[in-house]
Amino acid sequence: MIRMNEEALARLRVEKRLEIIPGAGHLFEEPGALEEVARLAAEWFARHLVPAEA
């Protein structure tokens, strides 16, 4: 799965970063793994999706 994600990442032409969650499988079923993914995603959204000015 990591290789496939790296290949997809290489095709993106925007600011990007691949985060590997140590010990997590591709379904993030391990304790705390999904929460870490959600935290990282929330940080990305907060950085890149700014609200439109009224």
N, C-alpha and C positions, 0 to 999 in steps of 0.2 A: 504494500500500500504506500509506503514512503516513496518508493521510486516513482510510482504513478503520480503522486502528489508533486514531487519535484519536477516531473516533466510538465505537468499542468502549470506549475508556478513559473517555469522558464518562459512560457508563452504569454504570460501577462505582461503588459506594457505600462504598468502603474506601480506606485509604491506598494511593496509587498514584503511579507516575511512568513516563512514557514516555521511554526512552533511545533516541537515534538514534546508531548506529555510523557515524561519518563514512566515506564511500566504500563502504559495504557495500550489496549488493543484498538482495533479499528472501530469498534462499537462503543468504546468508552464505558464499559460496564464495570470497571474496577472502581472501588470506593474513592470518591473525590475527583475522578477523572473528568466526568461530565461537568462538574462544577468549575473546574479549572478551564475547560473549554469555554464555558459560558462567561467566565470572568474575562478571558482574553478577547472574546468576541465583543463584549460590552465596552472594553477599552478601545477597541478598533472603531466601533460605532461612535463613541464619544469624540474620538480624534478626527474622524473623517466625515461625519454627517452632522454638520452644524445646522441649526435651525435657520430657516429663511427669515430675513428681516421683515418686519411688518411695515 
